[in-house]
Amino acid sequence: MMSHHLTDHEIQEYISALMQHEPHEALKHLVTCEACNKEVNDYLLLMSDIKKQERPSFDFDVSTLVLSQLPIQKKGKVQETIYAYYEVILAIIVLFGLLYYYRKTLYLICSASLLINLLMITTAALIMMFLIYDMHHRYQKKMMILHNM
Ligand SMILES: [Zn+2]
């Protein structure tokens, strides 16, 4: 049995349970406490008054007014595609530049034994997989935070 008076939250939970015809532990306290009973009645009165309120109506169409003020997305998409092409071209140029710059090192790597090459490729692949997994995990976390906002 509850020894204290019901909080606003407990009263709201009790009313919610009452509306759904479910039992609630607050009922034991309400049987003996007149002050909390009055609070519950005030809440019920307030709720019935809110339900009686007339729904607001506008003499203009709200949805067209709001939709007309939203920014148009199409212009941005074309620019994004152009930037994506530029980034791919830049990445290819940088890759070939690096290959040319490290050509002597690459020649040494290619002339090393097969076992060493396999070891390096496996290590690089494992590190790459870990980095991609980590990046994907962080992306998922950020998206979860964004969706819960
Ligand atoms: Zn009470």
Boltz pocket constraint, residues with backbone or C-beta under 6 A from the ligand:
constraints:
  - pocket:
      binder: B
      contacts: [[A, 4], [A, 5], [A, 6], [A, 29], [A, 33], [A, 34], [A, 35], [A, 36], [A, 37]]
      max_distance: 6.0
